[in-house]
Amino acid sequence: MLKHLTLKNFVLVENLAIDFAQGLSTITGESGAGKSILLAALGLILGNRASSDVVRPGSDKADVSAEFDLQQLPGVQQALQAAELQAADDAHECIVRRVVNPQGRSRAFVNGIPVTTQFLRGIGDQLVDIHGQQEHIQLANRNMQLQLLDDFAGSRAAAEKVAALYRGWQADLARIDSLEASLAANADKKALLTYQLEELDEFNLAPGEFEQLEIEHKRLAAAHHTLALLDNALTQLDNNDGLGQSNRELAAIDDQHSDLQSAQDNLSAALGLLDDARRDLRRYQDSIVVDPEALEAAAERLNTAQDLARKHRLQVQDLAGHTDALRAELAHIDADTSTLDALRASSDDAAAAFQTAAKSLSNKRKKAAPKFAKHVSTYMRQLGIKEGGFDIAFSAAESESGLDRVEFMVATNPDFPAGPLAQIASGGEQTRISLSIQIVAARHSALPCLILDEADVG
């Protein structure tokens, strides 16, 4: 509840302090008496936009503060403690202050600690509910209507349990969707890897094979030219007997001179090397074959290797290693659906638990609704809507709130059907109906301070 309001240099007010007691306080006065100034000051406290015209002429600032008792507002207490604006051992008292300078810039404080106006707006609706002519009222919100009914029915704990079950169920469904997408992606990846491996395994390029293929292809492509050169070289060697004749002539010299002996030895070694060269060349000549089919096969395999390398965006020499890497990746893809099956079972259990709890909650709501409506109707008549009536309409809607969507319905004239609270009643009627609802709800719900602006109009 609002306990104290202080205004300093606000609009026309130089200094004003008002204490409020529990229960109903009424402020009356003629037009221009200053009632709207109090509402403007409260609006500033609740985070409304500041402007320079709220500063009293000749003053350096406007200063507005309000003290609230939060005993019946645990949600506000939790918000302040979470923001480290209030100690747990002093959770019932809260002082909100707003200071505006002549340029229209403002500062906001909660319990002496600076806060943003956005934060003020966040807690403002929980602190004060202002009802004015033709203004949107908090009680027209369907979620608020459902909360009030749950409080009246004593089913708030059941509603929180239903909400938790619903969130758990939806979390399971989200995980199922994510896992199904992951498994589908893995399946696609596995199919691609399998195809790539089949292609590479079928080609089966061994490590170092490409280099050997290049050598073999080069040899086969030059076979005709190589054989012609070998024939000419061997012919020259076979026809050149000059070294042999020189060796025979030197052997006929009867002298033991060291230089002659060295020359004979070197010449004999040269003849031996020439014989070795002839044998090597003839063996090499035997290995050179003209084979168009082998040449074509080597060229085809080289082209295929290069095509595969381009396809996989790597060097041909890396194809063998890439094949091993793909095989290892395929082995690590987990296509096991056991986790998915477990999640589906968990989701089914969560859905069943939600349905059971939500049906029980719905029954409590529907049992309490007629009594709630009867009490509100009684107060409506006491407040001047003599032929008015109040009812709660239920419609099916599965959500975090359960299986129900509720709407407060009112009738102010027996000749017309009931309609939604925000649509069917005039401004004055809306204020009285809201007050009737608040009176009934206040016995069970944590409500903000209720301010009725011109409640007697209309």
C-alpha positions in Angstrom: 0.0 0.0 0.0 1.0 3.6 -0.5 1.9 5.0 3.0 3.3 8.4 2.3 3.6 10.9 -0.6 5.9 14.0 -0.6 6.0 16.8 -3.2 8.5 19.6 -3.3 8.4 22.3 -5.9 6.2 20.2 -8.1 4.0 22.2 -10.6 2.2 24.6 -8.2 3.0 22.8 -5.0 5.9 24.2 -2.9 5.8 21.6 -0.2 3.2 18.9 0.6 3.3 15.7 2.6 0.4 13.3 2.8 0.1 10.2 5.0 -2.3 7.4 4.0 -3.9 4.9 6.3 -5.1 1.4 5.5 -8.3 1.0 3.8 -10.1 3.6 1.6 -9.0 7.2 1.4 -11.0 9.7 -0.5 -9.7 13.1 -1.9 -12.4 15.5 -3.0 -12.3 19.0 -4.3 -13.4 21.4 -7.1 -11.7 21.5 -10.4 -8.3 23.1 -10.1 -7.9 22.1 -6.4 -4.9 20.0 -7.3 -6.2 16.4 -7.4 -4.6 15.8 -10.8 -1.3 17.2 -9.5 -1.2 14.3 -7.1 -1.9 11.8 -9.9 0.8 13.4 -12.0 3.3 13.1 -9.1 2.4 9.4 -8.7 2.8 8.9 -12.4 6.3 10.3 -12.2 7.1 7.9 -9.3 5.9 5.0 -11.5 8.2 5.9 -14.4 6.2 8.3 -16.6 8.1 10.6 -18.8 9.5 13.7 -17.1 9.2 17.2 -18.5 10.4 20.7 -17.5 6.9 22.0 -16.8 6.6 19.9 -13.6 9.3 22.1 -11.9 7.7 24.9 -9.9 8.7 28.3 -11.4 11.7 29.7 -9.8 12.9 26.4 -8.4 16.0 24.5 -9.2 14.3 21.1 -9.2 11.1 19.2 -8.5 11.4 16.4 -6.0 8.7 13.7 -5.5 9.0 10.7 -3.2 6.6 7.9 -2.1 6.8 5.3 0.6 5.2 1.9 0.0 4.5 -1.1 2.4 5.3 -4.2 0.4 4.1 -6.9 2.9 1.4 -8.0 0.4 3.6 -7.7 -2.7 6.1 -10.5 -2.6 6.8 -10.1 -6.3 8.0 -6.5 -5.8 10.1 -7.6 -2.8 11.8 -10.3 -4.9 12.5 -7.9 -7.8 14.1 -5.3 -5.5 16.2 -7.9 -3.7 17.3 -9.4 -7.1 18.4 -5.9 -8.1 20.2 -5.4 -4.8 18.0 -2.5 -3.9 16.7 -3.9 -0.7 18.0 -6.1 2.1 16.1 -9.3 3.0 15.6 -8.2 6.6 14.0 -4.9 5.5 11.9 -6.1 2.6 8.6 -4.5 3.7 9.5 -0.9 3.2 10.3 0.8 -0.1 10.9 4.5 -0.9 10.8 5.6 -4.5 12.1 9.1 -5.4 12.2 11.1 -8.6 14.0 14.4 -9.1 13.5 16.6 -12.2 15.6 19.6 -13.2 14.4 22.7 -15.1 15.6 21.2 -18.4 13.3 18.2 -18.0 16.1 15.7 -17.2 15.4 13.4 -14.3 17.0 11.0 -11.9 15.2 8.1 -10.1 16.1 6.4 -6.9 14.8 3.3 -5.0 15.8 3.2 -1.4 18.4 5.9 -2.1 20.0 3.9 -4.9 19.9 5.3 -8.5 17.8 3.3 -11.0 16.5 3.7 -14.5 13.0 4.9 -15.4 12.6 1.6 -17.2 13.1 -0.2 -13.9 10.5 2.1 -12.3 8.0 1.2 -15.0 8.7 -2.5 -14.5 7.7 -2.4 -10.9 5.2 0.4 -11.2 2.2 -1.7 -12.3 2.8 -3.9 -9.3 2.9 -0.9 -6.9 -0.1 1.1 -8.1 -3.1 0.5 -10.3 -4.6 3.8 -11.5 -8.2 3.6 -12.9 -9.3 6.6 -14.9 -12.1 7.4 -17.3 -11.9 5.3 -20.5 -8.4 4.1 -19.6 -7.1 0.6 -20.1 -7.3 -1.2 -16.7 -5.1 -4.0 -15.5 -8.2 -6.1 -14.7 -9.1 -6.3 -18.4 -6.0 -8.4 -18.9 -7.0 -12.1 -19.2 -3.8 -13.3 -17.5 -4.6 -11.1 -14.6 -8.2 -12.4 -14.5 -7.0 -15.9 -14.4 -4.5 -15.2 -11.6 -7.3 -13.6 -9.6 -9.5 -16.6 -10.1 -6.7 -18.9 -9.1 -6.1 -16.9 -5.9 -9.8 -17.0 -5.1 -10.0 -20.7 -5.7 -6.9 -21.3 -3.7 -5.3 -23.0 -6.7 -2.3 -20.7 -7.2 0.1 -23.5 -6.2 -1.7 -25.9 -8.5 -1.4 -23.3 -11.3 2.3 -22.9 -10.7 2.7 -26.7 -10.8 0.8 -26.9 -14.1 3.0 -24.1 -15.6 6.1 -26.0 -14.5 4.8 -29.2 -16.1 3.9 -27.4 -19.3 7.4 -25.8 -19.5 9.0 -29.2 -18.9 6.9 -30.8 -21.6 7.6 -28.1 -24.1 11.3 -28.3 -23.3 11.2 -32.0 -24.1 9.4 -31.3 -27.4 12.1 -28.7 -28.3 14.9 -31.2 -27.5 13.1 -33.8 -29.6 12.9 -31.4 -32.6 16.5 -30.5 -32.2 17.6 -34.1 -31.9 15.5 -35.1 -34.9 17.1 -32.4 -36.9 20.5 -33.4 -35.8 19.8 -37.1 -36.7 18.5 -36.1 -40.0 21.6 -34.0 -40.7 23.7 -36.9 -39.6 21.8 -39.3 -41.9 22.5 -36.9 -44.8 26.1 -36.6 -43.8 26.5 -40.4 -43.5 24.9 -40.9 -47.0 27.4 -38.4 -48.5 30.4 -39.9 -46.7 29.4 -43.4 -47.8 29.1 -42.3 -51.4 32.4 -40.5 -51.3 34.2 -43.5 -49.7 32.7 -46.0 -52.2 34.0 -43.8 -55.0 37.5 -43.5 -53.4 37.7 -47.1 -52.4 36.7 -48.2 -55.9 39.5 -46.1 -57.3 41.8 -47.3 -54.5 44.8 -45.0 -55.0 47.7 -46.3 -52.9 50.2 -44.0 -51.2 52.9 -43.0 -53.7 51.0 -44.6 -56.6 50.3 -41.3 -58.3 54.0 -40.5 -58.5 54.8 -43.9 -59.9 51.9 -43.5 -62.4 53.4 -40.3 -63.7 56.8 -42.0 -64.2 55.2 -45.0 -65.9 53.1 -42.8 -68.2 56.1 -40.7 -69.2 58.1 -43.9 -70.0 55.3 -45.4 -72.1 54.6 -42.2 -73.9 58.3 -41.9 -74.9 58.9 -45.7 -75.7 59.4 -45.3 -79.4 61.9 -42.5 -79.1 63.7 -44.2 -76.2 64.2 -47.4 -78.1 65.5 -45.6 -81.2 68.1 -43.8 -79.0 69.1 -47.1 -77.3 69.6 -48.8 -80.6 71.9 -46.1 -81.8 73.8 -46.0 -78.6 74.4 -49.8 -78.5 75.4 -49.8 -82.1 78.0 -47.1 -81.4 79.3 -49.1 -78.5 79.4 -52.4 -80.4 81.2 -50.8 -83.4 83.8 -49.0 -81.4 86.7 -51.5 -80.8 89.4 -48.8 -80.6 89.9 -49.3 -76.8 90.3 -53.0 -77.2 92.9 -52.6 -79.9 94.7 -50.1 -77.7 94.7 -52.4 -74.8 96.1 -55.3 -76.9 98.9 -53.1 -78.2 99.9 -51.9 -74.8 100.0 -55.5 -73.5 102.7 -56.3 -76.1 105.1 -53.7 -74.6 107.7 -55.5 -72.4 108.3 -52.9 -69.8 107.5 -52.7 -66.0 107.3 -48.9 -65.9 104.8 -47.7 -63.4 103.1 -45.3 -65.7 102.6 -48.0 -68.4 101.2 -50.3 -65.7 98.8 -47.6 -64.5 97.6 -46.9 -68.0 97.0 -50.6 -68.7 95.1 -51.0 -65.5 92.9 -47.9 -66.2 92.3 -49.1 -69.8 91.3 -52.5 -68.6 88.9 -51.0 -66.1 87.4 -48.8 -68.8 86.8 -51.8 -71.0 85.1 -53.5 -68.1 82.8 -50.5 -67.4 81.9 -50.4 -71.1 80.9 -54.0 -70.9 78.8 -53.3 -67.8 77.2 -50.3 -69.6 76.3 -52.6 -72.6 74.6 -55.1 -70.3 72.7 -52.4 -68.3 71.5 -50.8 -71.5 70.3 -54.1 -73.0 68.4 -54.9 -69.8 66.9 -51.4 -69.9 66.1 -51.9 -73.6 64.2 -55.1 -72.7 62.1 -53.2 -70.2 61.0 -50.6 -72.7 57.9 -51.8 -74.5 55.5 -50.0 -76.8 52.1 -50.7 -75.3 49.3 -48.4 -76.4 46.8 -50.1 -74.0 49.0 -49.7 -71.0 49.6 -46.1 -72.0 45.9 -45.4 -72.2 45.2 -47.1 -68.9 47.9 -45.1 -67.1 46.6 -41.8 -68.7 43.0 -42.7 -67.6 44.0 -43.5 -64.0 46.0 -40.2 -63.8 43.0 -38.2 -65.1 40.7 -39.9 -62.7 43.0 -39.2 -59.8 43.2 -35.5 -60.7 39.4 -35.3 -61.1 38.9 -36.8 -57.6 41.5 -34.4 -56.2 39.6 -31.4 -57.7 36.3 -32.8 -56.5 37.6 -33.0 -52.9 39.6 -29.8 -53.2 43.0 -31.2 -52.3 46.3 -32.3 -53.9 46.3 -35.7 -55.6 49.1 -36.8 -53.2 46.7 -36.3 -50.3 43.9 -38.6 -51.7 44.9 -41.6 -49.8 45.1 -39.8 -46.5 41.8 -38.1 -47.2 40.2 -41.5 -47.7 41.3 -42.6 -44.2 40.0 -39.3 -42.7 36.6 -39.8 -44.3 36.4 -43.4 -43.0 37.2 -42.2 -39.5 34.5 -39.4 -39.7 31.9 -41.9 -40.8 32.8 -44.2 -37.9 32.1 -41.4 -35.5 28.7 -40.4 -36.8 26.2 -41.6 -34.1 23.0 -42.6 -35.7 21.7 -44.2 -32.6 18.1 -43.3 -31.9 18.0 -44.5 -28.3 18.3 -41.0 -26.9 15.5 -39.9 -29.1 13.3 -42.8 -28.0 13.9 -41.9 -24.4 13.1 -38.3 -25.0 9.8 -39.2 -26.7 8.9 -41.4 -23.8 9.7 -38.6 -21.4 7.7 -36.2 -23.4 4.7 -38.5 -23.4 4.9 -38.8 -19.6 5.2 -35.0 -19.2 2.2 -34.5 -21.5 0.2 -37.0 -19.4 1.2 -35.3 -16.2 0.4 -31.9 -17.5 -3.1 -33.0 -18.7 -3.9 -34.6 -15.3 -2.8 -31.6 -13.3 -4.4 -29.1 -15.8 -7.8 -31.0 -15.6 -7.7 -30.9 -11.8 -6.9 -27.2 -11.9 -9.6 -26.5 -14.4 -12.1 -28.2 -12.2 -11.1 -26.1 -9.2 -11.4 -22.9 -11.3 -14.9 -23.8 -12.7 -16.0 -24.7 -9.2 -14.9 -21.4 -7.7 -16.0 -19.2 -10.6 -19.7 -19.0 -9.7 -19.0 -18.0 -6.2 -16.5 -15.4 -7.4 -19.0 -14.0 -9.8 -21.8 -13.9 -7.2 -19.6 -11.9 -4.8 -18.6 -9.4 -7.6 -22.3 -9.0 -8.7 -23.3 -8.2 -5.2 -20.8 -5.4 -4.8 -21.7 -4.1 -8.3 -25.2 -3.6 -7.1 -24.1 -2.0 -3.9 -22.0 0.5 -5.9 -25.0 1.6 -8.0 -25.1 -0.8 -10.9 -28.6 -2.0 -9.8 -29.3 -4.4 -12.6 -25.7 -5.4 -13.3 -24.3 -8.9 -13.3 -20.9 -10.5 -13.4 -19.8 -13.8 -14.9 -16.7 -15.7 -15.9 -16.6 -17.2 -19.3 -14.4 -20.3 -20.0 -12.9 -21.4 -23.3 -10.5 -24.2 -24.1 -6.9 -23.2 -24.7 -3.9 -25.3 -23.9 -1.0 -23.3 -22.6 1.3 -22.7 -19.7 -1.8 -21.5 -17.8 -3.5 -24.9 -18.2 -6.5 -25.9 -20.3 -8.6 -22.7 -19.8 -8.8 -19.2 -21.0 -11.1 -17.1 -18.9 -12.7 -13.7 -19.5 -14.6 -11.5 -17.1 -18.0 -10.8 -18.5 -20.4 -8.1 -17.3 -23.9 -7.0 -18.0 -25.1 -3.6 -16.9 -28.5 -3.8 -18.5 -30.7 -6.9 -18.5 -31.9 -6.1 -22.1 -28.4 -6.6 -23.4 -26.1 -9.7 -23.3 -23.0 -9.8 -21.2 -19.8 -8.7 -22.8 -16.1 -8.3 -21.9 -15.3 -6.0 -19.1 -13.2 -3.6 -21.2 -15.9 -3.3 -23.9 -19.4 -3.5 -22.4 -19.2 -0.8 -19.6 -18.9 2.9 -19.6 -16.0 4.6 -17.9 -17.8 5.1 -14.6 -19.2 1.6 -14.7 -15.8 0.1 -15.5 -14.4 1.8 -12.4 -17.2 0.5 -10.1 -17.0 -3.0 -11.6 -13.2 -3.0 -11.2 -13.6 -1.8 -7.6 -16.1 -4.7 -7.0 -13.6 -7.2 -8.4 -10.8 -5.7 -6.3 -12.8 -6.0 -3.1 -13.4 -9.7 -3.7 -9.9 -10.4 -5.0 -8.2 -8.5 -2.2 -9.2 -11.2 0.3 -7.0 -13.7 -1.5 -4.7 -11.8 -3.9 -1.6 -9.6 -3.6 -2.9 -6.4 -5.2 -1.3 -3.1 -5.8 -2.5 0.2 -4.4 -5.8 1.0 -6.2 -6.4 4.6 -7.3 -9.8 5.5 -8.8 -9.8 8.8 -10.7 -13.2 10.5 -10.7 -14.9 7.3 -9.7 -18.3 9.2 -9.3 -18.4 10.3 -13.0 -20.7 8.5 -15.4 
